Amino acid sequence: MANRFVIIGGGPAGNQAATTAARLGAEVTLVERDVVGGAAHLWDCIPSKAMIATGGAMNDLRRAHGMGLRQVHADLDFDALRSRIAGIEQRLEASVTGLLANQGVRMLRGSGRLLDAHHVEVETVEGTTEHIEADFVVLATGSRPRIPEWAPIDGDRVLTTRDAYPPPTLPEHLVVIGSGVTGVEFVHMFSAFGCQVTLIVSRQQVLPQKDPEVAAVLEDDFLKRGVKLFKGARATAIEVSDGGVVVRCDDGRSAAGSHALLAIGSIPNSEGLGLENAGIELDGGYVVVDHNCRSSVPHIYAAGDLSGKLPLSSVASMQGRKIAEHAMGMHAGPHRHLDYDKAASAIFTDPEIADVGLAEADAFASGRKVRVTKVPFSASAKALINDDPRGFVKIVSDPATGVVLGGSIVGRHAAELISVIGLAVTAGLRVTDIVESLFVHPALAEALADAAE
Ligand SMILES: Cc1cc2nc3c(=O)[nH]c(=O)nc-3n(C[C@H](O)[C@H](O)[C@H](O)COP(=O)(O)OP(=O)(O)OC[C@H]3O[C@@H](n4cnc5c(N)ncnc54)[C@H](O)[C@@H]3O)c2cc1C
């Protein structure tokens, strides 16, 4: 059987599908219209975390007196930050391109669309048209910011997440609309840069999907930094003038600022892909997929944000890998499907927030009996050495078997530390496996063993 793959979209999902399929012996063409590495590298994960790292360095300097240093002052060099982000993106693009080339993947720069279930047409960036026959097609075109009709996005005063890394000028007062993961990360990074920030929160808590205890730690930090929270308010209009913006809310309040930034979710890039030519089923613009990421047409797969599953770069990569393995016949028998409930995720605020698996609140809501143990970082020697005892580790386990079901961490390096609980959840380890591991001392990870006790 021939194994010709055509992959449309070179983000984490498309890249991983391409390198895995090529490694397994397939003939692979990867079609990308913009930057290899995808939105993840260009606009989302990487630039956001690069800016947050700079903001984090500024916050650390503000706390320097706690480390026995005299007050240290830092000024943001916006141009230097801009070139730092561009430098990281270029290096990552070069590294992904190199990896694809090493595996023998054919890169085609242009826009791809399905002509029928086995043929892809590519309008190349050089202005030519190419037709490619495929045994397998992987659709991995990602998503883009959702823009409601009341938002006059201009990339200058009124921004989407794509205009903000970094924005044309440093906002004096930023009004962030949306208090999900992306919104709170923006609040953190711009307030760390010294900007005044107002956050429009449509519910009564930031991060409405998260554990209230976790959200409370973040809200407390925001209030200490002078961030204004408009709770229970939905933005309905943005007025722009020479001097700035005014965001009007449905409860009659309005927030004035120099800039507004919209972080209210994303929509899939499924238009113009010729999906109707192949009879692919959609739901709300997302490609409907089964547990192997197959669409309604079995040899056409969809991965990443387009699949409407968990919109995370890590999940997109894993889907890409699983698709290649499945198409190449590696999972003919029973195999472990991608379990989205076991994906670790993090919010890169200060303190960081990370969780994985079953949350205490969800266990409570479903009536499932669980054991919940919690240890504050104030009891950790390393947290005191770091002069940052904020936050806690919480582990959720099965009271009968001791199997680790989930956990959450709030605190410094939470995004790194959560991997230990993530591994335990994926591998079905018990709390005693964590307790009996010999962790480094002094280290923040010791708090995991204490919480598992
Ligand atoms: C602000 C922000 C921060 C984020 N931070 C994180 C984070 O820290 N960690 C994390 O895990 N996730 C994060 N995410 C989510 C993450 O960025 C996405 O889940 C991830 O990019 C999805 O990968 P993908 O491969 O599906 O799509 P993308 O990365 O969007 O790549 C899709 C690619 O397809 C190309 N394309 C589209 N249509 C065509 C076409 N017709 N022909 C050819 N090419 C095409 C696009 O140019 C693009 O390069 C963040 C998202 C946002 C908005």
The ligand as a Tripos MOL2 file, in Angstrom:
@<TRIPOS>MOLECULE
LIG
   53    58     1     0     0
SMALL
NO_CHARGES

@<TRIPOS>ATOM
      1 C1         -2.1290   33.7400   22.9860 C.3       1 LIG1
      2 C2         -2.0360   32.2450   22.9890 C.ar      1 LIG1
      3 C3         -1.0890   31.6120   23.7990 C.ar      1 LIG1
      4 C4         -0.9990   30.2220   23.8000 C.ar      1 LIG1
      5 N1         -0.0750   29.6350   24.6310 N.ar      1 LIG1
      6 C5         -0.0090   28.2840   24.6940 C.ar      1 LIG1
      7 C6          0.9190   27.6490   25.5630 C.ar      1 LIG1
      8 O1          1.6510   28.3050   26.2990 O.2       1 LIG1
      9 N2          0.9850   26.3000   25.5700 N.ar      1 LIG1
     10 C7          0.1820   25.5280   24.7700 C.ar      1 LIG1
     11 O2          0.2800   24.2840   24.8170 O.2       1 LIG1
     12 N3         -0.7180   26.0940   23.9220 N.ar      1 LIG1
     13 C8         -0.8340   27.4460   23.8720 C.ar      1 LIG1
     14 N4         -1.7320   28.0450   23.0120 N.ar      1 LIG1
     15 C9         -2.5300   27.1850   22.1080 C.3       1 LIG1
     16 C10        -1.6620   26.7830   20.9160 C.3       1 LIG1
     17 O3         -1.0830   27.9240   20.3190 O.3       1 LIG1
     18 C11        -2.5050   26.0430   19.8810 C.3       1 LIG1
     19 O4         -3.2470   25.0100   20.5190 O.3       1 LIG1
     20 C12        -1.5950   25.4340   18.8010 C.3       1 LIG1
     21 O5         -0.9530   26.4490   18.0740 O.3       1 LIG1
     22 C13        -2.4110   24.5580   17.8450 C.3       1 LIG1
     23 O6         -1.5340   24.0030   16.9100 O.3       1 LIG1
     24 P1         -2.0420   23.6380   15.4420 P.3       1 LIG1
     25 O7         -0.9490   22.8400   14.8270 O.co2     1 LIG1
     26 O8         -3.3990   23.0880   15.4880 O.co2     1 LIG1
     27 O9         -2.2040   25.0300   14.6980 O.3       1 LIG1
     28 P2         -1.2770   26.3300   14.4490 P.3       1 LIG1
     29 O10        -0.1410   26.4260   15.3980 O.co2     1 LIG1
     30 O11        -2.2960   27.4020   14.4270 O.co2     1 LIG1
     31 O12        -0.7150   26.0660   12.9970 O.3       1 LIG1
     32 C14        -1.5640   25.9830   11.8760 C.3       1 LIG1
     33 C15        -0.7710   26.3410   10.6490 C.3       1 LIG1
     34 O13        -1.5500   26.0790    9.4980 O.3       1 LIG1
     35 C16        -1.2770   27.0430    8.5140 C.3       1 LIG1
     36 N5         -2.4000   27.0670    7.5610 N.ar      1 LIG1
     37 C17        -3.7000   27.3900    7.8040 C.ar      1 LIG1
     38 N6         -4.4300   27.2190    6.7040 N.ar      1 LIG1
     39 C18        -3.5900   26.7860    5.7280 C.ar      1 LIG1
     40 C19        -3.7600   26.4110    4.3750 C.ar      1 LIG1
     41 N7         -4.9460   26.4170    3.7880 N.pl3     1 LIG1
     42 N8         -2.6690   25.9990    3.6890 N.ar      1 LIG1
     43 C20        -1.4400   25.9660    4.2680 C.ar      1 LIG1
     44 N9         -1.2150   26.3000    5.5470 N.ar      1 LIG1
     45 C21        -2.2920   26.6880    6.2760 C.ar      1 LIG1
     46 C22        -1.1250   28.3300    9.3150 C.3       1 LIG1
     47 O14        -0.3510   29.2820    8.6050 O.3       1 LIG1
     48 C23        -0.3940   27.8220   10.5640 C.3       1 LIG1
     49 O15         0.9960   27.9340   10.4140 O.3       1 LIG1
     50 C24        -1.8570   29.4500   22.9930 C.ar      1 LIG1
     51 C25        -2.8150   30.0690   22.1820 C.ar      1 LIG1
     52 C26        -2.9190   31.4580   22.1810 C.ar      1 LIG1
     53 C27        -3.9650   32.1240   21.3130 C.3       1 LIG1
@<TRIPOS>BOND
     1     1     2 1
     2     2     3 ar
     3     2    52 ar
     4     3     4 ar
     5     4     5 ar
     6     4    50 ar
     7     5     6 ar
     8     6     7 ar
     9     6    13 1
    10     7     8 2
    11     7     9 ar
    12     9    10 ar
    13    10    11 2
    14    10    12 ar
    15    12    13 ar
    16    13    14 ar
    17    14    15 1
    18    14    50 ar
    19    15    16 1
    20    16    17 1
    21    16    18 1
    22    18    19 1
    23    18    20 1
    24    20    21 1
    25    20    22 1
    26    22    23 1
    27    23    24 1
    28    24    25 2
    29    24    26 1
    30    24    27 1
    31    27    28 1
    32    28    29 2
    33    28    30 1
    34    28    31 1
    35    31    32 1
    36    32    33 1
    37    33    34 1
    38    33    48 1
    39    34    35 1
    40    35    36 1
    41    35    46 1
    42    36    37 ar
    43    36    45 ar
    44    37    38 ar
    45    38    39 ar
    46    39    40 ar
    47    39    45 ar
    48    40    41 1
    49    40    42 ar
    50    42    43 ar
    51    43    44 ar
    52    44    45 ar
    53    46    47 1
    54    46    48 1
    55    48    49 1
    56    50    51 ar
    57    51    52 ar
    58    52    53 1
@<TRIPOS>SUBSTRUCTURE
     1 LIG1         1 GROUP 0 **** ****
